[in-house]
Each structure stands twice: as C-alpha cells, then as structure tokens.
C-alpha cells in the first residue's frame, strides 16, 4: 500500500503534463489545417521529370 504514495502523484503528474502538451499544441495551431495536411500527403513533389 505504500507504493500508492508514489504511484498516485506520478500518475497525476503524467496526466497533467499530457494535458499541458495538448493545450500547448492547440494554442500553437497544430490542428488548424487538418484537410490540407491530408491532401499534401497525396502530392508527388519529389518526382522530377
């Protein structure tokens, strides 16, 4: 039962850091152009004539 004293704060810290990373990515516009990124995969920019 003493291990819960370590596991619960570590789980909360990991969860909060994941939430902070997600909110940071939202603030920096990582999810603004979802359709554009999907269409960019289909273009063949590396093929040269």
N, CA, C and O atoms as a Tinker XYZ file with bonds, in Angstrom:
   196  protein
     1  N      0.808000   -1.199000    0.000000    73     2
     2  CA     0.000000    0.000000    0.000000    64     1     3
     3  C      0.854000    1.267000    0.000000    63     2     4     5
     4  O      0.393000    2.337000   -0.398000    81     3
     5  N      2.095000    1.135000    0.448000    73     3     6
     6  CA     2.957000    2.313000    0.467000    64     5     7
     7  C      3.341000    2.753000   -0.943000    63     6     8     9
     8  O      3.690000    3.913000   -1.165000    81     7
     9  N      3.274000    1.832000   -1.883000    73     7    10
    10  CA     3.639000    2.182000   -3.262000    64     9    11
    11  C      2.632000    3.151000   -3.873000    63    10    12    13
    12  O      2.963000    3.872000   -4.814000    81    11
    13  N      1.410000    3.176000   -3.351000    73    11    14
    14  CA     0.402000    4.114000   -3.838000    64    13    15
    15  C      0.790000    5.562000   -3.548000    63    14    16    17
    16  O      0.366000    6.478000   -4.252000    81    15
    17  N      1.596000    5.762000   -2.511000    73    15    18
    18  CA     2.065000    7.116000   -2.208000    64    17    19
    19  C      2.971000    7.645000   -3.312000    63    18    20    21
    20  O      3.114000    8.857000   -3.466000    81    19
    21  N      3.578000    6.757000   -4.073000    73    19    22
    22  CA     4.431000    7.163000   -5.195000    64    21    23
    23  C      3.681000    7.135000   -6.525000    63    22    24    25
    24  O      3.881000    7.998000   -7.380000    81    23
    25  N      2.822000    6.139000   -6.687000    73    23    26
    26  CA     2.156000    5.945000   -7.971000    64    25    27
    27  C      1.087000    6.995000   -8.263000    63    26    28    29
    28  O      0.962000    7.449000   -9.400000    81    27
    29  N      0.329000    7.380000   -7.266000    73    27    30
    30  CA    -0.752000    8.347000   -7.492000    64    29    31
    31  C     -0.207000    9.712000   -7.891000    63    30    32    33
    32  O     -0.708000   10.284000   -8.859000    81    31
    33  N      0.794000   10.273000   -7.201000    73    31    34
    34  CA     1.337000   11.558000   -7.672000    64    33    35
    35  C      2.012000   11.462000   -9.035000    63    34    36    37
    36  O      1.935000   12.397000   -9.832000    81    35
    37  N      2.674000   10.338000   -9.310000    73    35    38
    38  CA     3.300000   10.174000  -10.626000    64    37    39
    39  C      2.253000   10.107000  -11.725000    63    38    40    41
    40  O      2.450000   10.676000  -12.799000    81    39
    41  N      1.148000    9.424000  -11.475000    73    39    42
    42  CA     0.078000    9.341000  -12.471000    64    41    43
    43  C     -0.562000   10.710000  -12.692000    63    42    44    45
    44  O     -0.864000   11.076000  -13.828000    81    43
    45  N     -0.767000   11.453000  -11.635000    73    43    46
    46  CA    -1.322000   12.800000  -11.774000    64    45    47
    47  C     -0.364000   13.715000  -12.523000    63    46    48    49
    48  O     -0.795000   14.514000  -13.355000    81    47
    49  N      0.917000   13.610000  -12.242000    73    47    50
    50  CA     1.913000   14.433000  -12.919000    64    49    51
    51  C      1.972000   14.095000  -14.410000    63    50    52    53
    52  O      2.034000   15.003000  -15.240000    81    51
    53  N      1.955000   12.828000  -14.758000    73    51    54
    54  CA     1.975000   12.430000  -16.168000    64    53    55
    55  C      0.699000   12.870000  -16.890000    63    54    56    57
    56  O      0.754000   13.321000  -18.034000    81    55
    57  N     -0.434000   12.740000  -16.226000    73    55    58
    58  CA    -1.693000   13.168000  -16.830000    64    57    59
    59  C     -1.738000   14.670000  -17.058000    63    58    60    61
    60  O     -2.179000   15.129000  -18.112000    81    59
    61  N     -1.287000   15.431000  -16.079000    73    59    62
    62  CA    -1.277000   16.884000  -16.222000    64    61    63
    63  C     -0.268000   17.352000  -17.261000    63    62    64    65
    64  O     -0.512000   18.331000  -17.966000    81    63
    65  N      0.872000   16.656000  -17.361000    73    63    66
    66  CA     1.842000   17.042000  -18.390000    64    65    67
    67  C      1.319000   16.713000  -19.791000    63    66    68    69
    68  O      1.581000   17.462000  -20.733000    81    67
    69  N      0.592000   15.620000  -19.942000    73    67    70
    70  CA    -0.029000   15.311000  -21.226000    64    69    71
    71  C     -1.101000   16.325000  -21.590000    63    70    72    73
    72  O     -1.208000   16.730000  -22.747000    81    71
    73  N     -1.881000   16.731000  -20.627000    73    71    74
    74  CA    -2.895000   17.757000  -20.859000    64    73    75
    75  C     -2.256000   19.089000  -21.225000    63    74    76    77
    76  O     -2.745000   19.798000  -22.104000    81    75
    77  N     -1.163000   19.427000  -20.549000    73    75    78
    78  CA    -0.465000   20.675000  -20.850000    64    77    79
    79  C      0.122000   20.643000  -22.260000    63    78    80    81
    80  O      0.077000   21.649000  -22.968000    81    79
    81  N      0.671000   19.504000  -22.674000    73    79    82
    82  CA     1.218000   19.386000  -24.022000    64    81    83
    83  C      0.121000   19.498000  -25.069000    63    82    84    85
    84  O      0.326000   20.109000  -26.118000    81    83
    85  N     -1.039000   18.915000  -24.797000    73    83    86
    86  CA    -2.159000   19.010000  -25.727000    64    85    87
    87  C     -2.666000   20.437000  -25.845000    63    86    88    89
    88  O     -2.931000   20.912000  -26.950000    81    87
    89  N     -2.803000   21.128000  -24.716000    73    87    90
    90  CA    -3.262000   22.514000  -24.749000    64    89    91
    91  C     -2.239000   23.419000  -25.427000    63    90    92    93
    92  O     -2.615000   24.368000  -26.116000    81    91
    93  N     -0.953000   23.136000  -25.241000    73    91    94
    94  CA     0.096000   23.901000  -25.916000    64    93    95
    95  C     -0.001000   23.711000  -27.430000    63    94    96    97
    96  O      0.146000   24.671000  -28.186000    81    95
    97  N     -0.247000   22.476000  -27.876000    73    95    98
    98  CA    -0.357000   22.236000  -29.319000    64    97    99
    99  C     -1.602000   22.899000  -29.895000    63    98   100   101
   100  O     -1.574000   23.350000  -31.040000    81    99
   101  N     -2.683000   22.969000  -29.142000    73    99   102
   102  CA    -3.867000   23.693000  -29.601000    64   101   103
   103  C     -3.585000   25.179000  -29.735000    63   102   104   105
   104  O     -4.014000   25.815000  -30.697000    81   103
   105  N     -2.854000   25.737000  -28.758000    73   103   106
   106  CA    -2.558000   27.160000  -28.761000    64   105   107
   107  C     -1.640000   27.539000  -29.918000    63   106   108   109
   108  O     -1.737000   28.646000  -30.447000    81   107
   109  N     -0.750000   26.633000  -30.314000    73   107   110
   110  CA     0.210000   26.924000  -31.375000    64   109   111
   111  C     -0.305000   26.547000  -32.766000    63   110   112   113
   112  O      0.448000   26.641000  -33.736000    81   111
   113  N     -1.555000   26.126000  -32.889000    73   111   114
   114  CA    -2.161000   25.907000  -34.195000    64   113   115
   115  C     -1.788000   24.603000  -34.868000    63   114   116   117
   116  O     -1.744000   24.544000  -36.097000    81   115
   117  N     -1.522000   23.571000  -34.114000    73   115   118
   118  CA    -1.154000   22.296000  -34.709000    64   117   119
   119  C     -2.332000   21.626000  -35.419000    63   118   120   121
   120  O     -2.120000   20.797000  -36.304000    81   119
   121  N     -3.540000   21.961000  -35.056000    73   119   122
   122  CA    -4.719000   21.295000  -35.603000    64   121   123
   123  C     -5.550000   22.216000  -36.490000    63   122   124   125
   124  O     -6.733000   21.955000  -36.708000    81   123
   125  N     -4.954000   23.281000  -36.999000    73   123   126
   126  CA    -5.712000   24.251000  -37.782000    64   125   127
   127  C     -6.033000   23.747000  -39.194000    63   126   128   129
   128  O     -7.144000   23.965000  -39.678000    81   127
   129  N     -5.097000   23.085000  -39.858000    73   127   130
   130  CA    -5.272000   22.699000  -41.260000    64   129   131
   131  C     -5.183000   21.184000  -41.407000    63   130   132   133
   132  O     -4.205000   20.660000  -41.939000    81   131
   133  N     -6.205000   20.491000  -40.935000    73   131   134
   134  CA    -6.192000   19.027000  -40.969000    64   133   135
   135  C     -6.378000   18.515000  -42.391000    63   134   136   137
   136  O     -5.699000   17.570000  -42.791000    81   135
   137  N     -7.274000   19.112000  -43.159000    73   135   138
   138  CA    -7.524000   18.647000  -44.517000    64   137   139
   139  C     -6.351000   18.952000  -45.439000    63   138   140   141
   140  O     -6.054000   18.162000  -46.336000    81   139
   141  N     -5.690000   20.062000  -45.239000    73   139   142
   142  CA    -4.538000   20.412000  -46.062000    64   141   143
   143  C     -3.398000   19.428000  -45.876000    63   142   144   145
   144  O     -2.722000   19.072000  -46.841000    81   143
   145  N     -3.177000   18.983000  -44.647000    73   143   146
   146  CA    -2.129000   18.002000  -44.385000    64   145   147
   147  C     -2.476000   16.660000  -45.028000    63   146   148   149
   148  O     -1.589000   15.955000  -45.509000    81   147
   149  N     -3.739000   16.311000  -45.038000    73   147   150
   150  CA    -4.141000   15.042000  -45.651000    64   149   151
   151  C     -3.962000   15.098000  -47.164000    63   150   152   153
   152  O     -3.604000   14.090000  -47.772000    81   151
   153  N     -4.198000   16.230000  -47.774000    73   151   154
   154  CA    -4.027000   16.348000  -49.224000    64   153   155
   155  C     -2.562000   16.484000  -49.617000    63   154   156   157
   156  O     -2.178000   16.077000  -50.713000    81   155
   157  N     -1.748000   17.044000  -48.747000    73   155   158
   158  CA    -0.327000   17.194000  -49.037000    64   157   159
   159  C      0.382000   15.849000  -49.128000    63   158   160   161
   160  O      1.396000   15.732000  -49.816000    81   159
   161  N     -0.132000   14.842000  -48.449000    73   159   162
   162  CA     0.461000   13.512000  -48.500000    64   161   163
   163  C      0.314000   12.921000  -49.894000    63   162   164   165
   164  O      1.167000   12.151000  -50.335000    81   163
   165  N     -0.758000   13.272000  -50.588000    73   163   166
   166  CA    -1.056000   12.671000  -51.883000    64   165   167
   167  C     -0.278000   13.295000  -53.043000    63   166   168   169
   168  O     -0.235000   12.710000  -54.125000    81   167
   169  N      0.331000   14.450000  -52.851000    73   167   170
   170  CA     1.052000   15.082000  -53.938000    64   169   171
   171  C      2.434000   14.472000  -54.090000    63   170   172   173
   172  O      3.061000   14.070000  -53.110000    81   171
   173  N      2.908000   14.408000  -55.341000    73   171   174
   174  CA     4.213000   13.839000  -55.647000    64   173   175
   175  C      5.210000   14.960000  -55.920000    63   174   176   177
   176  O      5.556000   15.227000  -57.070000    81   175
   177  N      5.663000   15.604000  -54.868000    73   175   178
   178  CA     6.591000   16.706000  -55.027000    64   177   179
   179  C      8.023000   16.238000  -55.307000    63   178   180   181
   180  O      8.826000   16.988000  -55.862000    81   179
   181  N      8.335000   15.012000  -54.927000    73   179   182
   182  CA     9.701000   14.554000  -55.069000    64   181   183
   183  C     10.007000   13.953000  -56.447000    63   182   184   185
   184  O     11.165000   13.635000  -56.720000    81   183
   185  N      9.016000   13.790000  -57.316000    73   183   186
   186  CA     9.240000   13.237000  -58.655000    64   185   187
   187  C      9.647000   14.375000  -59.591000    63   186   188   189
   188  O      8.926000   15.360000  -59.746000    81   187
   189  N     10.832000   14.215000  -60.218000    73   187   190
   190  CA    11.328000   15.237000  -61.129000    64   189   191
   191  C     11.373000   14.668000  -62.552000    63   190   192   193
   192  O     11.767000   13.519000  -62.752000    81   191
   193  N     10.974000   15.465000  -63.521000    73   191   194
   194  CA    10.971000   14.951000  -64.904000    64   193   195
   195  C     12.365000   14.793000  -65.485000    63   194   196
   196  O     12.511000   14.373000  -66.632000    81   195
